[in-house]
């Protein structure tokens, strides 16, 4: 059985991202986003910034690709959020038209 993950405070989560070499230019802002979005939800957007395992290219390592920035992860999250909102708005218009 896989061991359970240990609970971490928002600051500890931010420190973990920093340890894994994610560039965090504005730690206060990043901490605010972690509190607002949550680490679990943000982890889906962090995934594409993680290093690829050379031994098994289908897997990702915990460390981030050199130069990966929290701001880029945040921008990807905000883009996806906006895209979801637009898609739901369009779907609502289609439902009403039918």
C-alpha positions in Angstrom: 0.0 0.0 0.0 1.3 3.4 -1.0 2.1 5.6 2.1 -0.2 8.5 2.7 1.1 12.0 2.0 1.9 14.1 5.1 -0.2 17.3 5.5 1.7 20.5 4.7 0.9 24.1 5.4 0.6 26.5 2.5 4.1 27.8 3.4 5.5 24.3 3.4 3.8 23.6 0.0 5.4 26.8 -1.4 8.8 25.7 0.1 8.4 22.3 -1.6 7.9 24.0 -5.0 11.0 26.1 -4.3 13.0 23.0 -3.3 12.0 21.3 -6.6 13.5 24.3 -8.4 10.3 26.1 -9.5 11.3 29.8 -9.9 9.1 31.9 -7.6 9.7 35.6 -8.0 6.9 36.9 -5.8 6.5 34.5 -2.9 3.7 36.5 -1.2 1.7 36.4 -4.5 2.4 32.7 -5.0 1.4 31.9 -1.4 -1.9 33.8 -2.0 -2.6 31.7 -5.1 -1.8 28.5 -3.3 -4.4 29.5 -0.6 -6.9 30.4 -3.3 -6.5 27.5 -5.7 -5.0 24.8 -3.6 -2.0 22.7 -4.2 -4.0 19.7 -5.5 -5.8 21.7 -8.2 -2.6 23.5 -9.1 -0.6 20.3 -9.4 -2.4 19.5 -12.7 -1.0 22.7 -14.2 2.4 22.1 -12.6 2.7 18.6 -14.2 3.7 19.8 -17.7 6.6 21.8 -16.2 8.1 18.8 -14.4 11.2 17.1 -15.8 10.7 14.0 -17.9 12.2 10.8 -16.5 14.9 9.7 -19.0 14.7 6.1 -17.9 10.9 6.0 -18.4 9.8 8.9 -20.6 6.1 8.3 -19.8 6.9 9.5 -16.2 7.7 12.8 -14.8 10.2 13.6 -12.0 9.4 15.8 -9.0 11.8 18.5 -10.0 10.9 21.2 -12.5 12.4 21.9 -15.9 15.1 24.6 -15.6 13.6 28.0 -15.9 10.0 27.0 -15.0 8.3 29.8 -13.3 5.3 30.0 -10.9 4.0 32.9 -13.0 3.8 30.6 -16.1 1.9 28.0 -14.1 -0.5 30.7 -12.9 -0.9 32.0 -16.4 -1.8 28.5 -17.7 -4.3 28.1 -14.9 -5.9 31.5 -15.6 -6.0 30.7 -19.4 -7.7 27.4 -18.7 -10.2 29.0 -16.3 -11.1 31.6 -18.9 -11.5 28.9 -21.6 -13.8 26.9 -19.4 -15.9 29.9 -18.7 -16.2 30.7 -22.4 -17.1 27.1 -23.2 -19.8 27.0 -20.6 -21.2 30.3 -21.8 -21.3 29.0 -25.3 -23.0 25.7 -24.2 -25.6 27.7 -22.3 -26.4 29.7 -25.4 -26.8 26.5 -27.4 -29.1 25.0 -24.8 -31.3 28.1 -24.8 -31.5 28.2 -28.6 -32.7 24.6 -28.7 
